[in-house]
Amino acid sequence: DRILTEDQSTNTRENLIFSAELIPEGATVGIITNGFHVCRSLHLADALGYEHAYGIPAKGDLITQPANLFREFFAVIKIMAGAVSSGYAVCIEAYKEGVRV
């Protein structure tokens, strides 16, 4: 009952938008994603109005890690070009809470 899944989205932004319809207002939300993707996921959640979102890093595959990090690097650069201070603040908060980003 406490774990909700959303299966209609094609990207993280859509997942957070569609999931918001399933989540009670004010609820604490755990975003389970690859460790390299936690920072960007939390930034998107913050931008979409999630007040109590926390990143839960899942273990990734070492073979695909370089390609994933390369892709994530450019995705973060894209976000930073649009909202430097907000994204940076979310990453700092994630780091303070012990989430590896």
Secondary structure as UniProt FT lines:
FT   HELIX           12..20
FT   TURN            21..22
FT   TURN            25..26
FT   STRAND          29..34
FT   HELIX           35..37
FT   HELIX           38..47
FT   TURN            48..49
FT   STRAND          53..58
FT   TURN            62..64
FT   HELIX           65..82
FT   HELIX           84..96
FT   TURN            97..98
//
